[in-house]
């Protein structure tokens, strides 16, 4: 298998050659070519590959195997980040299929553990099946290696309706990759000149591509946060205080070798995060030392509260500015969405309505904010009518586009307006819930896809800190 270093600084414009580019060619990559064989998901559900997953879908296909200690964890973690960038389009208009090249060992249960470690949401299926069926599917999709660790590491993007397919690099710029995926749907397609210009702009930054920022984004960010809680692997905030620099550089450069030496710290990490082990990424010890220095510069001071001014500039569903007194002494749970969202947002608000109900009187110590990213349609009156279906402890907020952007930047939240036919539009947006303690300090995030009992446990522990002093 090509090591991750081959991909880390790959040109950002790589991967634009179409496998099938015109409707006339769609038959080649349609039902007469793509196998319609049964595949099994991480939940044990059986689908016919072409009829159920390909023919009328926009999709991203990747190959992996769960025991891989090289590129698979890194590439799959990047898809987890891509899932966040695409927001609630995943599972509605766009689908991810990660196919095991080791079906003899990758059982649905094993795939489920891996999917949970990668925070796979609705619309991301990890697939296995009979070895002979998976081999036929792989062969038709261009992955014909008979050696596990030499399988293809690109992703396949496709539109089953038009027959358009192309390969791309999961370790390339995620904003550019998300744009390319959206362009598979004609309603979202940008003009070719605009697409070319944006790709050229992304590729024309070779200095940045060699920076520690780029290395962290491509090699680390999919599995680790800096100060926002554990992800696939541990939170890296304060890592240089918990580990000696020599150990860190050795482990980052070659984690498998450190594990083979039965290093107790490495073994403890493997036990704590059993589904996915950190792979060797082709990074030298000198580069690892620079990476640690970069992480130290980036880590937030958890004792320093965030400035909540961007929130106080927003308007509530009652048509008044959010007041500082509304937030004083209360923990915050902040979500982004919009009232025309067909599924994710109402589900989120219903889940949080139930959580507030389960918290009982403790709910008074928590402020739940739902910030609309749709300033055009979500007026205070519209938000007020929308919230009648949910818990009265939830406050909706709107504002000017600039005010909403400033609030989103406070949490590094993503959203994007997606034009549709006849002047209609939707939004992609982050589906994380951002938590602050009562002093306004970051306290991690929750995923919409996490179990309600897990969310309740996190909130209970957060509110238990209510009596702590700053």
URBELWO-V742047 format. One line per field, one symbol per residue. phi: phi as a letter, one per 30 degrees, with the letter a starting at -180 (. if undefined). psi: psi as a letter, one per 20 degrees, with the letter a starting at -180 (. if undefined). burial: I if it has 9 or more other ideal C-beta (glycine too) atoms within 8 Angstrom, else O. Layout:
BEGIN
phi=???
psi=???
burial=???
END
This chain:
BEGIN
phi=.dddedcecdedcdjcdddbcbedceddccddcddccdbcddcidcbdeddcccdbbcbbcbcabdddccdeddddddddddedddidddjccbbcbccdcbddcddeddddddddddhdcejccccbldedddddddedcjccdccedcddcdcccabddcidbacacdcdddddddddddddcddcdddeddddddddddddbddddcddddddddcbddcbccjcjdbdbddcdidddcbdeedddddddadddddddiddddddddddbddbcdddcicddddddddddddddddddddcdddceeddddcdddibddceddceibdbbcbcaaddddbddddedddddddddddiddddcbcccccdccddcddedddddddddbdddcccbbldeddddddddechdcaadcdbdhidabbdadcdcccbddcicdbjbbcedddedddddddddddddeddcd
psi=qprhhhhhkqpijqkjpqgpiqhhihhhkbhigpqlqpqprijjqpqpggghighkqproprqrqhjpjdhghghhhhhgghgggibjhpighpqpooppjlhhhnrhgghgggghhjlpapiopppaapghghggggghjjnjpipgjjrqirqppqohgijpqqqroijaphggggggghiiphhiprqhhgggghghhhiklhghijrhgggghhhhhhhqrnjjrqchaqpipjhihhqqgggghgghhmhhghhhjkphghhhghhhmhhpqprpjkprhghgghgghgghhhpqoiioqqpjghhiirprijjqqpqhhhipjqqqopqqbqhjphggghgghgghggghhhhchihijpoppoopjmhghnrghghghgihirpiippqqaarhhgghhghhhjkqqqppoqaqkjrqapqqqjqpppqaijjqpkarqqhiqqhhgghgghghghhjhiqq.
burial=IOIIOOIIOIOIIIIIOOIIOOOOIIOIIIOOOIIOIIIIIIOOOOIIIIIOIIIOIIIIIIIIIIOIOIIIIIIIIIIIIIIIIIIIIIIIOIIIIIIIIIIOIIOIOIIIIIIIIIIIIOIIIIIIIOOOIIOIIIIIIOIOOOOOOOIOIIIIIIIIOIIIIIIIIIIIOIOIIIIIIIIIIOOIOIOOOOIOOIIIOIIOIOOOIOOIOIIIOIIIIIIIIIIOOOIIIIIIIOIIOOIOIOIIIIIIIOIIOIIOOOIOIIIOIIOOIOIIIIIIIOIOIOIIIIIIIIIOOOIIOOOOOIOIOIIIIIIIIOOOOIOOOIIOOIIIIIIIIIIOIOOIIIIIIIIIIIIIIOIOOIIOIIIIIIIIIIIOOIOIOIIIOIIOOIIOIIIIIIIOOOIIOIIIIIOOIIIOOIOIOOOOOIIIIIIIIIIIIIOIIIOOIIIIOOOIOOIIOIIIOIIOIIOOOO
END
